[in-house]
């Protein structure tokens, strides 16, 4: 074919440069492949020599004799070799291997085209032989697809420079598929092998593959059970643990095959017990809940613990204010307790960032508290730049702007990490002295390993050990240090600025002073890595919390216009503490902390233009502070993420209604005369009789003559007569107290499907019928509505108290219930419990009438549902039964989760209410 193409070019008297001539040959053979090759050459910007290009075209035309897909794979393989500077020798070896593939098996040629190039590029002796052996055995046993998947994994290992794992995997493939097995077992292993090994982290691949090879040599028929065991968790063992497990499994297999196979697959109780005994690795899933709870208690925030996205082969930790990223496995130590303690200590250290405000850095506070007051920074070129940046009203956060003041932000950020870790360690020693002995051993060992990588420990690591760890340990690292001058100056500088009383701005002041000193030694400090990769990087934090920062900045600008002195960081801290809400009282408190504001009229805050309107209703509400003396109750709230209560978290304002004349109550009675008559009749049946007569009693006021006749007959028959021959009269009284709790959130203003009324209209009419029913039966009852507006703004409006008569005032207040706010159901239930619990009644009941699920500021989804469920369980603990009647919803499964399968009813028509109410009430109060 090549000779024919050259003759065709000669006939057309075409004279081309060598490269264009070679590509023209390919164009004659297949224009599409030629265009593909030309495009790849242009994309990669490669300049091929004539020999290299001729070899590529020659092999590509060979590929076209099989399939166009193979031809394109050949083009890619050659260009990858050229791009990696493989040289003509490796390209020739690739070409030779490709042409040795049998013509009747195009799949083998494609495997070579796709994967053999990576084997050549690793340039390790014996790798080609391993590739040939594996390919030779596999092509006889499996399909092209399964072979492709296995060799794709080999190429991935080589691309990650994990040559040992690639070589061992090729040997495993050869030994597995050359072993005597039934065909079906080979096919199963083709699928299972790459799936079992692919997800393993790089450090575990070699020893795990060696264990699988050991299994093939010993008993290949049980190989699949071991792969299943790897999937079931054997990969979480250490190398020594895996060897111990495999030894015991093989011993069990030799004695009893069935038990041995289940042991290998980790499916027997004996295997699980042995696995747990030798397992020292701590899995993040096993300790996740405990760490989340700890973070919540230390920081007051709900952190989600997640594994780090990439496996670096080292233990590292980082967070962004909402998520804490830890390794999925902790296997540093030979015992489980030490590994668990390491995970706990890293979490403790990360919590310090948030407890002590590492990310609350404020440029203005830095200038006011350090640069101005202490006369710091003799660098006059930098100081004015920082002063100028204070007034920056852009969206870039203060910390990033601070680092941007320096010629090399990375160098400044590394200095800040050293100083901030020193500040945190001072605080740990002062506030949590017991924690020091728990975290320091891990930090020392990590620093010791980091120091051993180089001939002499780097200067920043020694400085870190001095000021952020302990000096005795630092002395062991300093023995090879020749010049202590810079180290001593930096140490003295840190001692004068950083203490347990200083804020994060002190660490920034250290950077301002230290930067000119270390600018002459940038390489060491640029490459500094804190133990466990805990270098401070503010960017992920501010990306997640951008809205909070912008809101705090907006409030500060408005307050500054009113001549009020306040720091953005203080506003941010209040927003964080209060779940992104802030009250006027909070702002007053912050303003009074500044000497400049002491003569300010705090009552004038509401007059500052735009302050109240700057934060719309919703997540960032500037909620009005409660009036002093107002009836406010404080309640805990259940945090399912921390698996604990948030104490004193919710404020419930118990308010009444203004007096207003209306005829809503009577209009409702007139509109539904049939319903009123029915409900009065049905509840009349619940009224007890004044006196209940009990016959055949053992005691009583008079004889039961029918029982006396039986007594006389028994005596005549010489039988032992029964002595229950009296009549007893008991005075009956009902002892029931019930609260009708109405959801009055904004969503109740929605129209009921198939009706012209809103949910709230139906609730108010139901309240009228409820009052009529309970007035008939004579039970003690109360009626109230509730709504939410953040955790400090829950309102509870009492329509009728237990001691109130059903007079015209109560009837008028029913119509004053309006749709407002959101639905913080847990708080509403807890306040209803506090009202109902002191009532002297044998049976206590809360009927909750609403339109769906709880939803409020920072009170949504699972968090809200779990808090509501917890409030219901608190009611049950006080022998108070709660039943829910839901209007205008059909999500029964969700309601089952929220209230319990048998504790709620759904209605869509007011006419259903009497029957539902009677059914609920009679079953609970008889």
NUKOLKOL-907379 format. One record per residue (C-alpha): residue number from 1; residue in one letter; x, y, z. Coordinates in steps of 0.5 Angstrom, whole numbers, plus 2048, in hexadecimal, padded with zeros to 3 digits. Example, Ala and Ser with C-alpha at 12.3 -4.5 7.8 and 13.67 -1.06 7.14 Angstrom:
1|a|819|7F7|810
2|s|81B|7FE|80E
! end
This chain:
1|x|800|800|800
2|x|806|805|802
3|x|809|804|7FB
4|x|802|805|7F7
5|x|801|80C|7FB
6|x|808|80E|7F9
7|x|807|80C|7F2
8|x|801|810|7F2
9|x|804|816|7F5
10|x|80A|815|7EF
11|x|804|815|7EA
12|x|801|81C|7EC
13|x|809|81F|7EC
14|x|807|821|7F3
15|x|80E|823|7F7
16|x|80D|824|7FE
17|x|811|825|804
18|x|812|81F|808
19|x|80D|820|80E
20|x|807|822|809
21|x|809|81C|804
22|x|808|817|80A
23|x|802|81A|80C
24|x|7FF|81A|805
25|x|801|813|804
26|x|7FC|812|80A
27|x|7F7|817|807
28|x|7F7|812|801
29|x|7F6|80C|806
30|x|7F0|80F|80A
31|x|7EF|817|80A
32|x|7EB|816|811
33|x|7F1|813|814
34|x|7F6|818|811
35|x|7F1|81E|813
36|x|7F1|81B|81A
37|x|7F9|81B|81A
38|x|7FA|822|818
39|x|7F5|824|81D
40|x|7F9|821|822
41|x|800|823|820
42|x|7FD|82A|820
43|x|7FA|82A|827
44|x|800|827|82A
45|x|805|82C|826
46|x|80A|826|825
47|x|80F|826|81F
48|x|810|81F|81D
49|x|817|81D|819
50|x|816|81A|813
51|x|818|813|815
52|x|813|813|81B
53|x|80D|816|817
54|x|80E|810|812
55|x|80E|80B|817
56|x|808|80E|81A
57|x|804|80E|813
58|x|807|807|811
59|x|804|804|818
60|x|7FE|808|817
61|x|7FD|805|810
62|x|7FE|7FF|813
63|x|7F8|800|818
64|x|7F3|802|812
65|x|7F4|7FB|810
66|x|7F0|7F9|816
67|x|7EC|7FF|818
68|x|7EC|806|818
69|x|7EB|806|820
70|x|7F2|803|820
71|x|7F5|807|81B
72|x|7F3|80D|820
73|x|7F6|80A|826
74|x|7FC|809|822
75|x|7FD|810|821
76|x|7FC|812|828
77|x|801|80D|82A
78|x|806|80F|826
79|x|805|817|828
80|x|805|815|82F
81|x|80C|812|82E
82|x|80E|818|82B
83|x|80B|81D|830
84|x|80F|819|835
85|x|815|819|831
86|x|816|812|831
87|x|81A|812|82B
88|x|81A|80E|824
89|x|81D|807|828
90|x|816|807|82C
91|x|812|809|826
92|x|815|803|822
93|x|814|7FE|828
94|x|80D|800|828
95|x|80C|7FF|821
96|x|80F|7F8|821
97|x|80B|7F6|827
98|x|805|7F9|823
99|x|806|7F5|81C
100|x|807|7EF|820
101|x|800|7EF|822
102|x|7FC|7E9|81E
103|x|7F8|7EC|818
104|x|7F2|7E8|81A
105|x|7F2|7EB|821
106|x|7F1|7F2|821
107|x|7EF|7F3|828
108|x|7F7|7F1|82A
109|x|7F9|7F6|825
110|x|7F5|7FC|828
111|x|7F7|7FA|830
112|x|7FE|7FB|82D
113|x|7FD|801|82A
114|x|7F9|804|830
115|x|7FD|801|836
116|x|804|7FF|834
117|x|807|806|833
118|x|806|807|83A
119|x|80A|801|83C
120|x|810|803|837
121|x|810|80A|83A
122|x|811|808|841
123|x|817|805|83F
124|x|818|800|844
125|x|81B|7F9|843
126|x|817|7F3|843
127|x|810|7F7|842
128|x|810|7F5|83A
129|x|810|7EE|83C
130|x|80B|7EF|841
131|x|806|7F2|83C
132|x|807|7ED|837
133|x|806|7E7|83C
134|x|800|7EA|83F
135|x|7FD|7EC|838
136|x|7FF|7E5|835
137|x|7FB|7E1|83B
138|x|7F5|7E6|83B
139|x|7F4|7E6|834
140|x|7F2|7DE|834
141|x|7EE|7DF|83A
142|x|7EA|7E6|83A
143|x|7E6|7EA|835
144|x|7E9|7F1|832
145|x|7E5|7F5|837
146|x|7E7|7F2|83D
147|x|7EE|7F2|83B
148|x|7EE|7F9|839
149|x|7EC|7FB|840
150|x|7F1|7F7|843
151|x|7F7|7FA|83F
152|x|7F3|801|840
153|x|7F5|800|847
154|x|7FC|7FF|846
155|x|7FD|805|842
156|x|7FA|809|847
157|x|7FF|806|84D
158|x|804|808|848
159|x|801|80F|847
160|x|801|810|84E
161|x|809|80E|84E
162|x|807|808|853
163|x|80B|803|84F
164|x|80B|7FE|854
165|x|804|7FD|854
166|x|804|7FC|84D
167|x|809|7F7|84D
168|x|806|7F3|852
169|x|7FF|7F4|84F
170|x|802|7F1|848
171|x|805|7EB|84C
172|x|7FE|7EA|84F
173|x|7FA|7EA|849
174|x|7FF|7E5|846
175|x|7FF|7E0|84C
176|x|7F7|7E1|84C
177|x|7F6|7DF|845
178|x|7FB|7DA|844
179|x|7F8|7D6|84A
180|x|7F4|7D0|849
181|x|7EC|7D3|84A
182|x|7E6|7D2|847
183|x|7E4|7D7|842
184|x|7DE|7DA|846
185|x|7E3|7DB|84B
186|x|7E8|7DF|847
187|x|7E3|7E3|844
188|x|7E0|7E5|84B
189|x|7E8|7E7|84D
190|x|7E8|7EB|847
191|x|7E3|7EF|849
192|x|7E4|7EF|851
193|x|7EC|7F0|850
194|x|7EC|7F8|84E
195|x|7E6|7FA|852
196|x|7E9|7F7|858
197|x|7F0|7FA|857
198|x|7EE|801|854
199|x|7EB|805|85A
200|x|7F1|803|85E
201|x|7F6|809|860
202|x|7FD|808|85E
203|x|800|806|864
204|x|7FC|800|865
205|x|7FC|7FD|85E
206|x|803|7FA|85E
207|x|802|7F5|864
208|x|7FB|7F4|862
209|x|7FD|7F2|85B
210|x|802|7ED|85F
211|x|7FD|7EA|863
212|x|7F8|7E9|85D
213|x|7FE|7E5|85A
214|x|7FF|7E1|860
215|x|7F8|7DF|85F
216|x|7F9|7DD|858
217|x|7FF|7D9|859
218|x|7FB|7D5|85F
219|x|7F4|7D4|85D
220|x|7F2|7D8|857
221|x|7EB|7D5|857
222|x|7EA|7D9|85E
223|x|7ED|7DF|85B
224|x|7E6|7E3|859
225|x|7E4|7E2|861
226|x|7EA|7E6|863
227|x|7E9|7EB|85E
228|x|7E2|7EC|861
229|x|7E5|7EC|868
230|x|7E9|7F2|865
231|x|7E3|7F6|863
232|x|7E0|7F4|86A
233|x|7E5|7F8|86D
234|x|7EC|7F4|86E
235|x|7EF|7FA|86A
236|x|7EE|7FD|871
237|x|7F4|7F9|874
238|x|7FB|7FB|874
239|x|800|7F6|870
240|x|802|7F2|876
241|x|7FA|7F2|878
242|x|7F8|7EF|871
243|x|7FE|7EA|871
244|x|7FB|7E7|878
245|x|7F4|7E7|875
246|x|7F6|7E3|86F
247|x|7FA|7DE|873
248|x|7F5|7DD|878
249|x|7F0|7DC|872
250|x|7F4|7D8|86E
251|x|7F5|7D3|874
252|x|7ED|7D3|875
253|x|7EC|7D2|86E
254|x|7F1|7CC|86E
255|x|7ED|7C9|874
256|x|7E6|7CB|871
257|x|7E5|7CD|86A
258|x|7DE|7D0|86C
259|x|7E0|7D4|872
260|x|7E6|7D6|86F
261|x|7E3|7D9|869
262|x|7DE|7DD|86D
263|x|7E4|7DF|872
264|x|7E8|7E2|86B
265|x|7E2|7E6|869
266|x|7E1|7E9|870
267|x|7DA|7E6|871
268|x|7DB|7E2|877
269|x|7DA|7E4|87E
270|x|7E1|7E1|880
271|x|7E4|7E5|87A
272|x|7E1|7EB|87C
273|x|7E4|7EA|883
274|x|7EB|7E9|881
275|x|7EA|7EF|87C
276|x|7E8|7F3|882
277|x|7EE|7F1|886
278|x|7F3|7F2|881
279|x|7F1|7F8|87E
280|x|7F4|7FE|880
281|x|7F2|803|87B
282|x|7ED|808|87D
283|x|7E7|809|878
284|x|7E5|810|878
285|x|7DD|80E|877
286|x|7DE|80A|87E
287|x|7E0|811|882
288|x|7DD|816|87D
289|x|7D7|817|882
290|x|7DB|818|888
291|x|7E0|81D|884
292|x|7DA|821|882
293|x|7D7|821|889
294|x|7DD|824|88B
295|x|7DE|829|886
296|x|7D7|82C|888
297|x|7D8|82C|88F
298|x|7DF|830|88E
299|x|7DD|834|889
300|x|7D5|835|889
301|x|7D5|833|882
302|x|7D2|82D|87E
303|x|7D8|82A|87A
304|x|7D8|824|876
305|x|7DE|820|876
306|x|7E0|81D|86F
307|x|7E6|819|86C
308|x|7EB|81D|868
309|x|7E9|81D|861
310|x|7F0|81B|85F
311|x|7F5|816|862
312|x|7FC|819|863
313|x|7FF|813|867
314|x|800|818|86D
315|x|7FB|81A|872
316|x|7F8|821|872
317|x|7F2|825|874
318|x|7EF|82B|872
319|x|7E8|82E|872
320|x|7E4|834|870
321|x|7DF|836|875
322|x|7DA|831|874
323|x|7DE|82B|872
324|x|7E4|827|875
325|x|7E8|823|870
326|x|7EC|81D|873
327|x|7EF|817|870
328|x|7EA|811|86F
329|x|7EF|80D|873
330|x|7F4|80E|879
331|x|7F9|808|879
332|x|800|80C|87B
333|x|800|808|882
334|x|800|800|883
335|x|7FB|801|888
336|x|7F3|803|887
337|x|7F3|808|88D
338|x|7F9|80C|88B
339|x|7F6|80D|884
340|x|7EF|80F|887
341|x|7F3|814|88B
342|x|7F6|817|885
343|x|7F0|818|882
344|x|7ED|81B|888
345|x|7F3|820|889
346|x|7F3|822|882
347|x|7EC|824|883
348|x|7ED|828|889
349|x|7F2|82C|886
350|x|7EE|82E|880
351|x|7E8|830|885
352|x|7ED|835|888
353|x|7ED|839|882
354|x|7E5|83A|883
355|x|7E5|83A|88A
356|x|7EB|840|88A
357|x|7E9|844|884
358|x|7EF|842|87F
359|x|7EA|844|879
360|x|7E7|84A|87C
361|x|7ED|84E|87B
362|x|7EC|856|87A
363|x|7F1|85B|876
364|x|7EE|861|87A
365|x|7EF|85D|880
366|x|7F6|85C|87E
367|x|7F7|863|87D
368|x|7F4|865|883
369|x|7F7|860|888
370|x|7FE|85F|886
371|x|800|863|880
372|x|7FE|86A|883
373|x|7FE|868|88A
374|x|805|865|88B
375|x|808|869|885
376|x|80A|862|882
377|x|80C|861|87B
378|x|812|866|879
379|x|811|864|872
380|x|80D|86B|86F
381|x|80C|868|868
382|x|808|863|86B
383|x|804|866|871
384|x|800|86B|86D
385|x|7FE|866|868
386|x|7FB|862|86E
387|x|7F8|868|870
388|x|7F5|86A|86A
389|x|7F2|863|869
390|x|7EE|863|86F
391|x|7E9|868|86C
392|x|7E9|863|866
393|x|7E1|861|865
394|x|7E2|85C|860
395|x|7E0|855|861
396|x|7E7|852|862
397|x|7E8|850|869
398|x|7EC|853|86E
399|x|7F1|84D|86F
400|x|7F2|84D|867
401|x|7F3|854|867
402|x|7F8|854|86C
403|x|7FC|84F|869
404|x|7FC|853|862
405|x|800|858|866
406|x|806|854|865
407|x|80A|853|85F
408|x|809|84B|860
409|x|803|84A|863
410|x|805|842|864
411|x|80B|844|868
412|x|806|849|86D
413|x|801|843|86D
414|x|806|83E|870
415|x|809|843|875
416|x|802|844|877
417|x|801|83D|878
418|x|807|83D|87D
419|x|805|842|881
420|x|7FD|840|881
421|x|7FF|839|883
422|x|803|83C|889
423|x|7FE|841|88B
424|x|7F9|83B|88B
425|x|7FE|836|88F
426|x|7FF|83C|895
427|x|7F7|83C|895
428|x|7F7|834|896
429|x|7FC|835|89B
430|x|7F8|83A|89F
431|x|7F1|838|89E
432|x|7F1|830|89D
433|x|7F8|82E|8A0
434|x|7F6|827|8A0
435|x|7F6|827|898
436|x|7FD|829|898
437|x|800|822|89A
438|x|7FB|81F|895
439|x|7FD|823|88E
440|x|804|824|88F
441|x|806|81D|88F
442|x|803|81C|888
443|x|806|823|886
444|x|80D|821|888
445|x|80D|81B|884
446|x|80A|81E|87E
447|x|80F|824|87E
448|x|815|81E|87F
449|x|813|81B|879
450|x|813|821|875
451|x|81A|823|878
452|x|81C|81C|876
453|x|81B|81D|86E
454|x|821|822|86E
455|x|828|822|870
456|x|826|828|875
457|x|81F|82A|877
458|x|81D|830|874
459|x|81D|837|877
460|x|815|838|877
461|x|814|831|87A
462|x|819|833|880
463|x|816|839|881
464|x|80F|836|881
465|x|811|831|886
466|x|814|837|88B
467|x|80E|83B|88B
468|x|808|836|889
469|x|80A|830|88D
470|x|810|830|892
471|x|817|832|893
472|x|81A|82C|895
473|x|817|828|88F
474|x|81A|82E|88B
475|x|821|82D|88E
476|x|821|826|88B
477|x|820|829|884
478|x|825|82F|885
479|x|82B|82B|886
480|x|82D|82B|87F
481|x|82B|832|87E
482|x|831|837|87D
483|x|82E|83E|87D
484|x|82A|83F|882
485|x|829|847|881
486|x|823|847|87D
487|x|820|842|881
488|x|821|845|887
489|x|81E|84C|885
490|x|818|849|882
491|x|817|845|889
492|x|818|84C|88D
493|x|813|84F|888
494|x|80D|84A|889
495|x|80E|84A|891
496|x|80D|851|891
497|x|806|851|88D
498|x|803|84A|88D
499|x|800|848|894
500|x|7FA|844|897
501|x|7F7|84B|897
502|x|7F8|84D|890
503|x|7F3|84D|88A
504|x|7F4|84B|883
505|x|7F7|852|881
506|x|7FD|850|886
507|x|7FF|84B|881
508|x|7FE|850|87B
509|x|802|855|87F
510|x|808|850|87F
511|x|808|84F|878
512|x|808|856|877
513|x|80F|856|87B
514|x|812|850|879
515|x|811|850|871
516|x|816|855|870
517|x|81B|850|874
518|x|819|84A|870
519|x|819|84D|869
520|x|820|84C|869
521|x|81F|844|86A
522|x|818|843|866
523|x|81A|83C|863
524|x|819|839|86A
525|x|813|83C|86C
526|x|810|83C|866
527|x|810|834|866
528|x|80E|834|86E
529|x|809|82F|86F
530|x|806|82E|876
531|x|805|828|87A
532|x|7FF|824|877
533|x|7FF|829|871
534|x|7FB|82E|875
535|x|7FD|834|872
536|x|7F8|839|872
537|x|7F4|83B|86C
538|x|7EF|840|86D
539|x|7EC|83F|866
540|x|7E7|839|867
541|x|7E5|83C|86D
542|x|7E3|842|86A
543|x|7E0|83F|864
544|x|7DB|83B|868
545|x|7DA|841|86D
546|x|7DA|847|867
547|x|7D2|849|869
548|x|7D4|84A|870
549|x|7DA|84E|86F
550|x|7D6|852|86A
551|x|7D0|853|86F
552|x|7D5|855|874
553|x|7D9|85A|870
554|x|7D2|85D|86E
555|x|7D0|85E|875
556|x|7D6|861|877
557|x|7D6|866|871
558|x|7CF|869|873
559|x|7D1|869|87B
560|x|7D7|86D|878
561|x|7D3|872|875
562|x|7CF|873|87B
563|x|7D6|875|87E
564|x|7D6|86E|882
565|x|7DD|86B|883
566|x|7DD|863|882
567|x|7E1|85E|87F
568|x|7DF|859|87A
569|x|7E2|853|87D
570|x|7DD|854|884
571|x|7D7|855|87F
572|x|7D9|84E|87C
573|x|7DA|84B|882
574|x|7D3|84D|885
575|x|7D0|84A|87E
576|x|7D4|843|87F
577|x|7D2|843|886
578|x|7CA|844|885
579|x|7CA|840|87E
580|x|7CA|846|87A
581|x|7C5|84A|87D
582|x|7C7|850|881
583|x|7C3|855|886
584|x|7C3|85C|888
585|x|7C5|85A|88F
586|x|7CB|856|88C
587|x|7CD|85D|888
588|x|7CC|861|88E
589|x|7D0|85C|892
590|x|7D6|85D|88D
591|x|7D6|864|88C
592|x|7D6|865|894
593|x|7DD|861|894
594|x|7E0|867|890
595|x|7E2|86D|894
596|x|7E1|871|88E
597|x|7D9|86F|88F
598|x|7D8|871|896
599|x|7D5|877|895
600|x|7D0|875|88F
601|x|7C9|874|890
602|x|7C7|86D|88F
603|x|7C0|86F|88E
604|x|7C2|872|887
605|x|7C4|86B|884
606|x|7BD|86B|881
607|x|7BE|871|87E
608|x|7C4|870|87A
609|x|7C2|870|873
610|x|7C1|869|870
611|x|7C4|865|876
612|x|7BD|861|877
613|x|7BB|860|870
614|x|7C2|85E|86E
615|x|7C1|857|870
616|x|7BB|854|86D
617|x|7B6|84F|870
618|x|7BA|848|870
619|x|7C0|845|872
620|x|7C4|84C|873
621|x|7BE|84F|877
622|x|7C0|855|87C
623|x|7BB|853|881
624|x|7B8|858|886
625|x|7BB|856|88C
626|x|7B6|854|892
627|x|7B3|85A|896
628|x|7B5|85A|89D
629|x|7B0|857|8A2
630|x|7AD|853|89C
631|x|7AA|84C|89E
632|x|7B0|848|89A
633|x|7B2|841|89C
634|x|7B8|83E|899
635|x|7B8|836|897
636|x|7BD|831|895
637|x|7BD|82E|88E
638|x|7C0|828|88B
639|x|7C5|828|886
640|x|7C5|821|883
641|x|7CC|822|880
642|x|7D0|823|886
643|x|7CB|81E|889
644|x|7CA|822|88F
645|x|7C6|828|892
646|x|7C7|830|890
647|x|7C6|832|897
648|x|7C2|839|898
649|x|7C2|83A|890
650|x|7BB|83C|88F
651|x|7B7|842|891
652|x|7AF|841|892
653|x|7AB|848|892
654|x|7A5|846|896
655|x|7A0|84C|893
656|x|799|84D|893
657|x|794|851|88F
658|x|791|858|88F
659|x|78A|858|891
660|x|785|859|88A
661|x|77E|858|889
662|x|77C|853|884
663|x|777|84E|882
664|x|77B|848|87F
665|x|779|843|884
666|x|772|844|883
667|x|772|844|87C
668|x|776|83E|87C
669|x|771|83A|880
670|x|76B|83D|87B
671|x|76F|83B|875
672|x|770|834|878
673|x|769|832|87C
674|x|76A|82B|87A
675|x|771|82A|87C
676|x|770|82E|882
677|x|76A|829|884
678|x|76D|823|882
679|x|773|825|886
680|x|76F|827|88C
681|x|76C|820|88C
682|x|772|81C|88B
683|x|775|81F|891
684|x|76F|81F|895
685|x|770|817|895
686|x|777|818|898
687|x|774|81C|89E
688|x|774|817|8A4
689|x|76E|815|8A8
690|x|76D|819|8AF
691|x|76D|812|8B3
692|x|770|80B|8B0
693|x|76C|805|8B3
694|x|771|7FF|8B4
695|x|76D|7F8|8B5
696|x|76F|7F2|8B9
697|x|775|7F6|8BD
698|x|778|7F3|8C3
699|x|776|7F9|8C7
700|x|771|7FF|8C6
701|x|76B|803|8C9
702|x|765|7FD|8C7
703|x|764|7F6|8C5
704|x|764|7F4|8BE
705|x|75D|7F0|8BE
706|x|75F|7EC|8B8
707|x|766|7EA|8BB
708|x|762|7E8|8C2
709|x|75E|7E3|8BE
710|x|764|7E0|8BB
711|x|767|7E0|8C2
712|x|761|7DC|8C5
713|x|761|7D7|8C0
714|x|768|7D5|8C1
715|x|767|7D4|8C8
716|x|761|7D0|8C7
717|x|765|7CC|8C2
718|x|76B|7CC|8C7
719|x|770|7CF|8C3
720|x|774|7D5|8C5
721|x|770|7DB|8C3
722|x|774|7E1|8C0
723|x|774|7E7|8C5
724|x|773|7ED|8C0
725|x|76C|7EE|8C2
726|x|76C|7F6|8C2
727|x|76B|7FC|8BE
728|x|770|802|8BE
729|x|76F|809|8BB
730|x|775|80D|8B9
731|x|775|814|8B7
732|x|778|815|8B0
733|x|77C|81B|8AE
734|x|781|81C|8A8
735|x|788|81F|8A9
736|x|78A|821|8A2
737|x|78E|827|8A0
738|x|790|828|899
739|x|793|82E|895
740|x|791|82F|88D
741|x|798|832|88A
742|x|797|835|884
743|x|79C|836|87E
744|x|79C|83E|87C
745|x|7A2|83E|878
746|x|7A1|842|871
747|x|7A0|83B|86D
748|x|799|83B|870
749|x|797|840|86C
750|x|797|83B|866
751|x|791|839|863
752|x|78E|832|865
753|x|78E|82E|85F
754|x|787|82E|85C
755|x|784|833|861
756|x|784|83B|861
757|x|786|83B|868
758|x|78E|83B|86A
759|x|791|836|86F
760|x|790|83C|875
761|x|789|83D|873
762|x|788|835|874
763|x|78C|835|87B
764|x|788|83B|87E
765|x|781|838|87C
766|x|784|831|87F
767|x|786|835|885
768|x|77F|838|886
769|x|77C|831|885
770|x|781|82E|88A
771|x|77F|833|88F
772|x|778|831|88F
773|x|77A|82A|88F
774|x|77E|82B|896
775|x|779|830|899
776|x|774|82A|898
777|x|778|825|89B
778|x|77B|829|8A1
779|x|782|828|8A0
780|x|787|82D|8A2
781|x|78A|830|89B
782|x|78F|835|898
783|x|790|838|891
784|x|796|83B|88E
785|x|79A|83D|888
786|x|7A1|83D|886
787|x|7A6|83F|881
788|x|7AD|840|880
789|x|7B2|845|87E
790|x|7B9|843|880
791|x|7BB|83F|886
792|x|7BA|846|88A
793|x|7B3|848|887
794|x|7AF|842|888
795|x|7A8|845|88A
796|x|7A2|841|88E
797|x|79C|845|88E
798|x|797|842|893
799|x|78F|842|891
800|x|78D|83F|897
801|x|790|83D|89E
802|x|78E|837|8A2
803|x|78B|83C|8A7
804|x|787|840|8A2
805|x|780|83F|8A1
806|x|77D|83F|89A
807|x|77B|846|89A
808|x|77A|84B|894
809|x|781|84D|895
810|x|784|846|894
811|x|77F|846|88E
812|x|781|84C|88B
813|x|789|84A|88B
814|x|788|844|887
815|x|787|849|881
816|x|78D|84D|883
817|x|792|847|881
818|x|796|849|87B
819|x|79B|845|876
820|x|7A2|848|878
821|x|7A9|845|878
822|x|7AB|83E|878
823|x|7AA|838|87B
824|x|7AF|836|881
825|x|7AB|830|883
826|x|7AF|82D|889
827|x|7AF|834|88C
828|x|7A8|835|88C
829|x|7A7|82E|88F
830|x|7AC|82F|894
831|x|7A8|835|897
832|x|7A1|832|896
833|x|7A4|82C|89B
834|x|7A7|831|8A0
835|x|79F|834|8A0
836|x|79C|82D|8A0
837|x|7A1|82A|8A5
838|x|79F|82D|8AC
839|x|797|82C|8AA
840|x|794|827|8AF
841|x|791|822|8AB
842|x|792|81B|8AA
843|x|792|81B|8A2
844|x|795|820|89E
845|x|795|821|897
846|x|798|826|892
847|x|794|826|88B
848|x|799|82A|886
849|x|795|82C|880
850|x|799|82F|87A
851|x|79B|82E|872
852|x|7A1|82A|872
853|x|7A9|82A|874
854|x|7AD|82E|879
855|x|7B1|834|875
856|x|7B4|83A|878
857|x|7BB|83E|877
858|x|7C0|838|878
859|x|7BB|833|87A
860|x|7BA|82F|874
861|x|7B9|828|871
862|x|7BC|823|876
863|x|7BF|827|87B
864|x|7B7|82A|87C
865|x|7B4|823|87C
866|x|7B9|820|881
867|x|7B8|826|886
868|x|7B0|826|885
869|x|7B1|81E|886
870|x|7B5|81F|88C
871|x|7B0|824|88F
872|x|7AA|81F|88E
873|x|7AE|81A|892
874|x|7AF|81F|897
875|x|7A8|820|898
876|x|7A7|819|898
877|x|7AC|819|89E
878|x|7A7|81D|8A2
879|x|7A1|819|8A0
880|x|79F|81E|89B
881|x|79C|81B|895
882|x|79D|81F|88E
883|x|798|81D|888
884|x|799|821|882
885|x|793|823|87D
886|x|796|825|876
887|x|793|829|871
888|x|794|82A|86A
889|x|79A|825|869
890|x|79A|81E|866
891|x|7A1|81C|868
892|x|7A0|816|86D
893|x|7A6|813|86D
894|x|7AA|81A|86F
895|x|7A4|81B|875
896|x|7A6|813|877
897|x|7AD|815|878
898|x|7AB|81C|87C
899|x|7A6|81A|880
900|x|7A6|812|880
901|x|7A1|80E|87C
902|x|79B|80E|881
903|x|79C|815|884
904|x|799|819|87E
905|x|793|81A|87A
906|x|792|81E|873
907|x|78C|822|871
908|x|78A|826|86B
909|x|783|828|86D
910|x|780|82B|873
911|x|77A|826|873
912|x|77F|820|875
913|x|781|824|87B
914|x|77C|821|880
915|x|77D|81A|87E
916|x|785|81B|87F
917|x|784|81F|885
918|x|77F|81A|888
919|x|784|814|886
920|x|78A|817|889
921|x|787|81A|88F
922|x|783|814|891
923|x|788|80F|891
924|x|78D|813|895
925|x|788|816|89A
926|x|784|810|89C
! end
